[in-house]
Amino acid sequence: MSITSLSTSAPRWMKDSANAATRRYAVATAGDRPAPDWLIVGCKRGGTTSLFNYLVRHPGVLPMFPTMRGNKTTDYFFKEQARGDAWYRSHFHTERYRNRLARTLGYRPVSGEASPFYVWDPRIAERVRAAAPDVRAIMLVREPVRRAWSHYQERVQNGVEALSFADALEAEDERLDGELDRMREDPGYYSAAYDFYSYRSRGVYLPQIRNWHATFPREQLLVIRAEDLYGDTQATFDEVCAFLGIPSVPMATRSSFNSTWRTSDLPPQEVADELAAYYEPHNRELGEYLGRPMGW
């Protein structure tokens, strides 16, 4: 049975067995597997899945190992650190394979992963620096009212949110109360509440960017607007390629992935107005920090 047919037609136990065997092999060869060259670190509901899929269709960008699995993330820096560095590196292709591919490409291919939690959890920047000090990180920022609404809609669709949007915003502080303290006290603690229900707070981007800049040089973080990714996709893709040190190519697709992107997609007007007023000073401060207006 071929690998492809195994992945599509085999029973679950056979797939699990094959996955375990592949991971054992990858861990055993982790010494030849470099840390990721790049990470897409956020923001949630801001285009991370689309950008990841655009990148892995570039001939000089390697998907995670094994390619057939189609994974986007390891969740290593907030859920899986106990598995260790060899387990993490097992998700990226070997240097030997890269060298062989480089002879065809004329340059070294790069690889990475994407998780919008990586910039939201303030503990993660230091963990990333310990594992991959030279990594180049990309953060997408999206107009925060629409981002919050999209985040809420996703949670409703996933069956973990029963409140109305207005009530969920009202409950946010109580739901998150003490979670950040517990995360700081317990390095292994993952807070589902801090991830799931941070509708309003997750759209305040500047503290997240400053936290990353406190750990990494500014030139190792590229901040791009999600509106630019979807409004001028090829030009934004070219900017990302230049940041990663790979040649730009015509994109294989410009379709969005895992997206509910609609420019008219706004919450009820009263809630939208309240959120817009809340975000206005934060957006202005973000633009001043980055040296360009955000246009929100």
N, C-alpha and C positions, 0 to 999 in steps of 0.2 A: 504493500500500500504506500502510495506517495505521501509526502508531507502535506500537500494540498488537500488530497482526499481525506487524510486523517483529520485535518482541521475542520472539515465540513461535514463528514458523514460518520465519524467514529462515535461510539458511546462516550458518555462523560468520564467514566473511569479510565478509559484508554487515553483520552485527551489529558486528564490530570496526570497520568503516568508519564506521558510524553513531555508534558510541561515540566514535571519534576526532574526528569532525566536531562532535559535541556538546561535547566537552571543549575544542576549539579556540575555539568560540563562547563558552563559559563563561569561559575564560581571558581572551579579548579584552574581556569585560565585567566583569572582576574588580574594576575600580575602583568599581562600583556594588554589589559584593557584600561585605557586612560579615563580619567574623570571627564564629565561632559565639558564641551567647549562653550556651550550656551545654555541658558535657561530662559524660558518665558515665565515670568513670575507673577503676572496679574495683568489687569484686574479681573475679578469674577464678572462674568457676563459682559466682557469687554472685547471679545474676539480672540482669546487665547487659543481656542480649538481651531479656529480658521487659520490663524497665523502658523500654528504648528503644522497643519496640513499643507499649507502653501510651501513651507520650508522643506518638509520631507519629500516633496515632489521635485526639489532642486537636485540635479545630478551630483552635486558636491555636498549634499547633506544626507547623512545616514539616519534611517529610522532606528528606533530602539531595537535591541537584540532580544529574541530573534525577530526578524523583520515580519514574518508571517503573523505574528501575534497582534500587530497593529496598535501597540500600547502608546499612550501619550505621556504617562507619568509613572513614577515608582511610589510616590507618597513618602519617599525615604525620610525626608527631613522633619516630618511631623508624626508619622505613624510607624515607620519601619527601621528606625536607627539601631534598634537592638540587633538587627540582622548583620550589621557591620559593613565596613567599607568594601570588602570583597564582594558581598552580595550586591551592593549598589553598583560597583563597576561592572558586574556581570551583565548589566542591562545595556552596555555600550560595546560596539564592535572593537575587535582587537587592532592593535597597531599594525600587526602583520597584514591584516586585511586592508587597512587604510593605505599602507605603503603600496600594496599591489594596485589598488584603485587609483592612487595618486599618479602612478606611471601612465595611466590612460588619461586622467583628467588634466594633468600638468600642474596640479596643486593638491594639497592635503585636504581630504574631506573632513567635515566637522559633524559632530552629533550633539544632541541635547534632549531635554525633556521640558514639559510644561505643566505648571500647577498654579492656579490663582491663589492658593493658600500660602505659597512661598513668600510673598511680600506682605501678606496680611498677618501672619504669625510673626511677631517681632523677634522671636528667638532664632529664626531660621537664617538670617543673613550671616551670623557668626558661624553657624553650622556649615553653611555652604562654603565660607572662606576656609574653614579647616579642611574640607574635602576637595575643594576645587578653587584655589585662590586666584587663578587666572581666568575664571569663567567670565563670560560676557552675558549680562542679563538684560532682558527686554521687558519693559512694563508698558502695557496699554492702559490708557485712561479714557473713560467714556463719560459723556455728560451724565452727571450723577443721579438726576431724577429718573431718567430712563433706565439707568443701570439698576437702581434700587427696585424699580417696578419689575424689571426683567428677572432680577434675583428672586423677588417674591413669587412671581408667576412660576418659576422653576420649582420652588419649594412646594407650591400648591400641586403642581403636576406630579411631583414625586411623592405626594401623600404625607408630607411631614409638616404641613402648615394648614391649620383649620381656621385661623382667624382671618378677618378681613384685613386689607392692606393698612387701613387707618388704625385698626386695633393692634396689628402686629407692630407698627411703628410705636404705638403707645406702650406696648409691652417690652420693647427692645431693651431698655436700660435694665429692667428687672430680670429679663432672661439672661443678660450678659453679666449681671452683677457678680463679682468675685471670680469670674472665669479667667480673666487675665492674670490675677494674682495666683490662682491655682496653677496655671500654665508655667508661670515663672518659678514657682516653688517645686514643681514636679516636672523635670525635663521630659519624661515619657508620657505626659498627659496630653491627649488630644481632646479638645473641647468641641463637640458637635454643635453646641449652642453658639459658640463664638464663630463657627463656620456658617451654620445654617441661617441664623436669625439676625445677622449684622447688616440689615438692609440699609439703614441710614448711615451708620458709622463707617461702613466700608467704602463709601463714596467720598470720604475726606482723605484725599490722596497724599497731601504733602507730608504728614507725619510718617507715612509708609516709605516714601521716597527718602526722607531725611534719615530714617533708620537704616536704609540700605547704604546711603552715602556715608554714614558713620562707620561702616565696616569696609566698604569698597571705594576705590577712587571713582570720581564722577564719570570718568571716561569708560568705566566698565558697566554703566547702566544707560541704556537708551530708553527714553520715554517718548512714546508716540500716541497720538490721539486715535481712538478707535474710529472716529469719524473720517480720519484720513485713510485708515486702512480700507474702509468700505467705500469711501468717496473717490479715491485715486489709488486703487489697489496696486497697480504695477509700480508707481512711483514710490509708494511706501515700502513695497517689497524690495525695490532697488536700494532704499536707504538701509533696510535691515541687512541686506547682503553686504553692503559696504561696511557696516558696523562689524559684521562677522568675518570680514576679510576674504570673502569669496566673490567670484564674478557674478554679476547679475545675469539672469537669463529671462526670456519670455516665460511668463507664468503658464503652468500646465492647466490651471483652472483659476477662475476668480469667484467661483460660487462660494457662498458662506457655509460654514459647518456648525452644527449645534446652535443655530441662531434663530432668534425671534426678532431679528433686526427689522424694524419698521420705523421710519422717521416720525410717523404720527402716533406711535405706540406710547401713550402717556396714561398715567393713573387718573382717577377722578380729579376734576379741576381743583377742588378745594385742597386736596392732599398735595397735588402737584405744585400749587402756589405756595403752600407751607414749606415744602421741601426746597423749592427754588430760593425762597428767602433765606432758609437755613444755609444753603450751600453758597450763596452769593459771595460772602467774605472769604470763604475757603477757596473758591475758584479764583478769586482775584489774587489772593496770596500765592496760590500755586503758579499762576501766570507770572507773577513778579519773580518768584524763585527760579523758574525755568527760563525767564527772559523772553517769553512770547505769550501773547494773549491766548486764552483757551477757546474763546468764541462761544462760551456757554452763557 
